[in-house]
């Protein structure tokens, strides 16, 4: 039965053709019975009219507007040629429904008008002499109601189909928007990872370069210091590789398994280790914490760590040989304050903003992006008397 049902759905014209043949047979049989009971001769026009009405049923779904016009012409021909109504006229009811459901809007209104006047015209052309005027009116009303109901049913189906089509279009549009948003999210995540890579590479490579220079300088005079510098280079390199492996693993599309040794995201507690690493590399750093330390949102902690890391890296790059720095963490009730200052000769403020060699274009721009992501504020610029100052306020809740 399911195969039969699927076949009928795939071949609607065959189904309509079958019912057209059935309707033609019933009409012919009815006409033969009427002639035998009335003892009259058959009209020559009744066969072609019946055939054409069957054609209307057979092709109603393939060309509804044309079949409606053909039905109107056949109705006029019946009135002119005095071909009384037959069961084949049921095709008029069918085409009214079909046009209301699937045809053009003008054809739908025309079908409604035809349905409303068809019974009246038939009653006027072939009145029943044995019925009173009130009876004729009742017959007209009784015959008009099916046409009106057929049109209402067809128009309701049209509205329902349009509603479902609108829902499907909306679902497709939402799916497209979701895909676009997913792509934007992926691009944003990749940009974030690129900033992470910049911070990792800039800081750790800077430390390694400073340590390598120091080791080369004291290699002959102080082998122990050179050994300690090389150990720092080794540990710093391992840390850089671990973080880069984690970040690059995220960029590998289609891979969800962990690859290699991943490390957690840095937090505020690791700022002290970062400062100690800078001291080991030869950069004097004064570190203080004010307020009561407490757990912070991971985004705020990561942002604070990266800002301090970027600021100390810039101090090491541009501060000069005798530069020193200070780092202040201030815990407020509603946020975390950061103040990183150095007393070096510094570099022009525009260099950080506009970029240059060695990835310096990601300095303050990257900081502002990070601070903006958590709804904070950043103030950066040269200090009076020399050096550079970076001040940030990171709220515990994003600004709305």
N, C-alpha and C positions, 0 to 999 in steps of 0.2 A: 504493500500500500504506500509506503514511503517513496519507493521508486516511481510509482504511478503519480503520486502527488508532485514530486519533483519534475517529472516529465510535463505535467500539465502546467506547472508554473513556468517552465522554460518555453512552452509553445502555446501562448494564450490565443493566438489567431486560430489554431486548430480547434481549440475548445469553443471559441465563438462560432467557427464554421460548423461545428457539430450542432450547436443549438440553432443556428440558422436553418440547417436542413430539417431539424425537428419542427421548427416553427413553420416552415414552408409545407411540410407534410400535414401538419394539423390544419393549416389554413385550407389546403386543397381538399382534405377530407371534409372539413366543415362546409366548404362551398358546395361540394357534391351532395351532401346531406340536405342542405338548404334548397338546392334546385329540385331534388327529388320530392321533398315535402311540399314545395310551392308549385311545382310543375312548370317552372320557367326555364328559359334557355340561359346558357352561361354567357357572361359578358366577355368580350374579347380582351378588354384591358385588365381584367382581374389577374391573369397569370403574370404578365410583366410587372404589374404593381407589386404582387406578392413576392416575385423573385427579387426585385430591387429592395424591398423591405428586408428580405433575408440577407441581401448583400450588406445592408446597413448594420445588421447585427454582426456579420462576419468580420467587417473591417472597422468596427467602432473604436477599437483601441489603437489601430494604426493611423487612422486619419479621422479623428472625431469631428473636427470642424466641417470637413467636406461631407461626411455622412449626415451631419445635422442639416446642411443645406439641401442635400438630396432628400432627406425626410420631409423638409418643408415643401419641396417641389412635388413630392409624391402626394402629400396631403392636399395641395391645391389641385393636382390632377384627379384625385378621388372626388373632390367636390365638383369639378367641372365635368368629369366623365360619368358622374353618378355611380361610382363604385362604392357600395356601402362598406362599412367597417367590417374587418375580418380579424381573426386571431393574429394575422401578420402585423396589424397595427400596434401590437405589443412592442414592436421595434421602436416606436416613438417614445414609449416610456423608458426603454433601455437607453436610447441615445440621449435623452434628457439627463439621466443619471450620469452617464459616461462623460458628457461635456461638462457638467457641473463639477465633476471630480478631477478631470484631467485636461479639459480643453482651455482655450483662451478665454479671457474674462468676457470679451464681447459675445463670444459664442455661448457662454454660460447664461448671460442675461437674455439672449435671444431664445435659448432653450426654455427658460422659465416663462417667457411671454408665450411661446408656442404651446407649452403645456397648459397654461391657464385659459387659452382661447380654443384649444382643440375640441374639448367636449361641447362647448357652446355652439361652435360652427357645425359640428356633426349633428347636434340636436335640431338646429335650425334647418339643415339640409335634409335630414331624414327624420322628421317628427313622428312621434307615435300618436296616431289619432285617437287611440283608445285611452290615453292618459290625460288627465287634467293639466292645467297650466302649472299648478303647484307641484304636481308629480313630475312634470318635465324639468322644473327648476331643481327638484330634489335629485333627479337623475344627473343633471349637469354638475351639481355640487358633488355627488357621489363619484362621478367619473373624473372630476378635476382634482380631488384630494390626492389620489395616487401620484399624479404628475407633480404636485407641490411637494409631497413627501419625498419623491425620488430626487427632486432638485435639492431639497434641504439635506438629504443624506449624502448626496454627492458633494455638495459644498462643504459639509462638515468633514468629510474625508479629505478634501483638498486642504482645508485649514489644518487638519491634524498632520497631514504629510508635510506641509510647509513648516509646522512647528517642529517636527522631528528633524527635518532638514536643517532648520536653524540650530537645533541642539547639536547635530552632528558637526555643522560648520564651526560652532562655538567650541566644541570639544577639540576639533582639529586645530583651531586657532590657539586654544590654551596649550595644547600639546606642543605646537610650534614655539609658543612663548616660553614654555618650560625648557625646551631644548636650548633656546637662545639664552635663557637665564643660566642654564647649566654651563653653557660655553663661556658666558661672562664670568661665572664663578670660577671655572677652571683657569681662565686667563688671569683673574685676580689672584688666585692661589699661586699660580706660576710666578706672577710678579712678586708676591710675598716671598716665595722661595728664592727668587733672584736676589732680593734684598738680604735675605738670610745668608746666602752664599757670599754676597759682597762683604757683609759684616765679618763672617768667619774668615774669609781669605785675607781681607785687608788687615784685620787685627793679628791673626796668627802669623802671617807671612812677615808683617812688620816686626813682630817680636823675634822671629827667627833671623831676620836680617840683622837686627841690632845685636843679638847674641853672637851671630857668626862673625860680625865685625869685631866685637869684643874679644872673642876667642882667638881670632887671628892676631890681635894686638898683644895679648898677654901670653901667647902660646909658649914662647921661649922663657919669658921672665917669671911667669906664675902658672905652671902647668895645672895646679889644682883649680885655679879659677877658670882656666880654659876648659878643663874637664867638666866643671859645673855648668859652664855655658853650653857645652855640647849636650849635656843631659837635659837642659832646659829646651834646647832646640828639638831634641828627640821627643820629649813629652808634648811639647807644643804641636809638633808635626802630627803625632798620633791623635791628639785631640781634634786638630783640624780635619784629618782624614775621617775620623769617626763622624763628625758633624756633616761633612760633605757627603759621605756615604748615605747618611740618613736623608739628607735633603734631595740628593740626586735620585735616591730610590723612590721618592714620591713622584718624581717626574717620569718614571718609567710607566707608560700607559699599559694597562692590562695586567700589571703585576700587583698582587695584593699580599704576597708573603713577605715577611721581613727578610732583608738581605744583609748579611754581615752584622756587625756590632752597632746597634743604634743607641743613641744617647737621648735622654729626655731634654725638653726645652729648657733653656737657662731661666733662672728665676732671680729674685732679689738677693737671696742668700748667697748666690754665687758671685755677686758683685765684689765681695771681699776677696774671693779667690782671684778674680780678674785684676783687682788692684795689686794684690801680692805678686801676680805674674808680671805686671808692669814694673813694680819695684825691682824685681829680680832682673828685668831687662835693662835696668839703669835709669828708669824714669821715676823721680821722687813723687810720690802721691800721698797726700794727706786725706784720710778717709774718716768720716764721722757720720753717725746715725743719731738723729734727734727724734724724740717721740717714742711711742711704744710700738715695737715691731709686731705685726700680726699678719695672718694669711691674707693675701690679695688675689683678685681675679688673675687667672693665668695670662690673659692678654696684657694686663697692666704690668705684671712682673716681667714678661718677655720684653715689652716695650722699654721699661726702665733699664734692663740689662743692656739692650742693644744701643740705647742712647749713650750710656756710660762707655760702652765699648767703642762706639764710633768716635765719641769725643776724645777719649784717651789715644786712640789711633791717630786722629788728626793732630793732637798735641805732639806725638812722637814724630810724625811726618814733618810738621811745619813749625814746631816750637823752637827748634834750634838745639844746640848741644847742652845748654845749661838750663833748659826749661824744667819747671816743676808744675804740678797740678794738684788740685784739691777736689774732692768729691763729697757732696753732702746729700744725705737722704733724710727727708723730713716726713714723718707720718702725721697727717692731719686726720680729723674725724671723718672727712668726706673725700680724702684723696691722698696722693703721694707726691711730694715735691722733690725735684732733682735740681741740683746746682753743681755744674762742673766748670771749673775755671783753670786757666793756666797763665803763666807769666812769661811765656816765650815770645819770640818776635812775631810768630803767627804768619798767616798768609792772607792776602786780600779777601775780604768777605765775598766779593763777586766770584772768586775762584770756587768756593764751596757751592754757590748757587748755580753757576753756569756750567761747571764741570771742566775737566781738563784731563791730563794723563793720569794713569793709575787709578782710574775709577773715581776720581774725586767729585764728579758730578752727582754721585749718589749720596754725598754727605748730608748736608742740611735738608736737601729735598727728601731723602729717605727718612730722616728724623721727623720731618713735618707729616709725612704720610703715616708713619707709625703712630704719632701722637694723635693725628686726626682720626685714626681708626678706633681709638678708645675714647674719643670725645674730649681730649685734653688741649692744652695750649702750650706753645713753644716760643721762647724768646731767645734769639742768638745774635751775637754781634761782638765787635771788639770791646775790650775793657779800657777804661780811662787809664792812661799810663802804660799801656801795652798788654798784650795777651788777648785771650778770647774767653767769652763767657757763654755758657749754654744753660738756660733755665727752663724747666718744664714742670707743668702741673698736670698730673694724671688723675682724673676723678675715678671714684670707685664705681660709679654708674655712668653709662654713656649719656651725653647730652642729647636732648630731644629737640 
